[in-house]
């Protein structure tokens, strides 16, 4: 993928290996593909309750370099996209990114997280979108019709909680994986980029969004959308808890802090958080991204305008929040002057 070498650059900006033992033979800067790797799939890292009230076992895949003789390997965690309703840790470009990092000496974890949102009360299948026929050009589109924009934010928040739990889990395995808990990085694409930024920058309870507190029950979903839901679902919307979540929190010496964040075409849902953590950030975006705007606009603004102009799909804009993409984030960092974190912006 085009921005991959730049992601390495970001990681090098803040990497500070603490290795002093002679057996730690890997030398900086972890940019060369020197190793083969081994993949360990479907490792459970916790259990959490999803939007529908069901218990979900969360799993990750670990990619380990082979024969690198390094006792303090850096950790990189990758988060897939999918609008908080779909996607998987082993789909798309995710395995390629993970393999590239492992071949350079990182221990890499690709994670699944809780997916899904309550669905809209009113949905009208259009001729070429979401109708389930052979003419359906976007067969999965109907499942994007969430009850309201708050569901998007709640899906994001659950993802941040899960990813923070995954960070703590990977740190807890340091002795097993020969890793350095002080050199942990996270990256994500699209929805995964939102989550990665949340892990890096949301670290105090005052940053919890209003949508993550208890809300009125979701509306009864339109019958056309029932196939997007589990057979049994709870429409209640309880308080989602701490920004840290509950996964792998028993050891007070293991935290969810990361040393750097890589955002591939994701963003933030409100102004960047004002907590204590301000790690370096790598930003990659397309200026005409139709799903996540590079500047400030509604999610899916470009895509929605394109499909609705020819009546492919029911308008969706009212169900999505405004978001800040990579261009807006870079502008905000620029406005901070010397107080800004280190960042790299690639368009």
HELIX and SHEET records of a PDB file:
HELIX    1   1 UNK A    4  UNK A   14  1                                  11    
HELIX    2   2 UNK A   94  UNK A  103  1                                  10    
HELIX    3   3 UNK A  141  UNK A  144  5                                   4    
HELIX    4   4 UNK A  149  UNK A  172  1                                  24    
HELIX    5   5 UNK A  174  UNK A  177  1                                   4    
HELIX    6   6 UNK A  191  UNK A  201  1                                  11    
HELIX    7   7 UNK A  205  UNK A  207  5                                   3    
HELIX    8   8 UNK A  210  UNK A  212  5                                   3    
HELIX    9   9 UNK A  223  UNK A  228  5                                   6    
HELIX   10  10 UNK A  301  UNK A  308  1                                   8    
HELIX   11  11 UNK A  317  UNK A  319  5                                   3    
HELIX   12  12 UNK A  326  UNK A  336  1                                  11    
HELIX   13  13 UNK A  337  UNK A  339  5                                   3    
SHEET    1   A 8 UNK A  37  UNK A  49  0                                        
SHEET    2   A 8 UNK A  55  UNK A  65 -1                                        
SHEET    3   A 8 UNK A 107  UNK A 111 -1                                        
SHEET    4   A 8 UNK A  73  UNK A  79  1                                        
SHEET    5   A 8 UNK A 179  UNK A 189  1                                        
SHEET    6   A 8 UNK A 260  UNK A 264  1                                        
SHEET    7   A 8 UNK A 280  UNK A 284  1                                        
SHEET    8   A 8 UNK A 343  UNK A 346  1                                        
SHEET    1   B 3 UNK A 267  UNK A 268  0                                        
SHEET    2   B 3 UNK A 322  UNK A 325 -1                                        
SHEET    3   B 3 UNK A 296  UNK A 298 -1                                        
END                                                                             
